[in-house]
Amino acid sequence: EIVLTQSPTTMAASPGEKVTLTCRASSSVSYMHWYQQRSGASPKLWIYETSKLASGVPNRFSGSGSGTSYSLTINSMETEDAATYYCQQGSSYPWTFGGGTKLELK
Amino acid sequence: EVQLVESGGGLVQPGRSLKLSCAASGFTFSDYNMAWVRQAPKKGLEWVATISYDGSSTYYRDSVKGRFTISRDNAKSTLYLQMDSLRSEDTATYYCARAVDYFDYWGQGVMVTVSS
């Protein structure tokens, strides 16, 4: 099983601040996918195939990485970005998620 | 508009069974693989099972293998999850999702509580 480790577990950012969330895989994966989940809501696909923004995702978001190291970056934090973000790999079964990064507004 | 609507959740005793359904609309259901993903209270996301577009292939996480069965009825655009021998650790919100090797659309989720 490929274990995904996200860091940090929790963080707070001020409006306008640049934010980087990381996801490390225990083995190499072809792509990483990211989801946003706001409190009480279903998860939403946010970034797929490492760097492609899902429909409706603001372009202040970006994704990058390869092999075992991936990241999600917010160029300039906005209020609406406060949520929990999960990474996920679908390169091999069992598909796995990271433990999540809770991003709060400072 | 893609819609996935789960139903069938509730409170069930350990060892008993429950069957979840997911009604799909807004896309050609028979063209897509589908999956179930769960989230225990205050915990992260956990993939449960995936079924291929035609139902010929199924995949399960080890902890549910032999107890859960994913199936689909393409004529009814409906996905199912039969859950047998339920355990307390199966308590979670269960989401139906459209699957590529990622999950591009999710339902609103249905709560399953396993408790005596």
Interface residues (C-beta under 8 A of the other chain):
Chain A: Y31 H33 Y35 Q37 S42 P43 K44 L45 Y48 E49 A54 Y86 Q88 G90 S91 Y93 P94 W95 T96 F97 G98 G99 G100
Chain B: A35 V37 G44 L45 E46 W47 T50 Y59 R61 D62 Y95 A99 V100 D101 Y102 F103 D104 Y105 W106 G107 Q108 G109
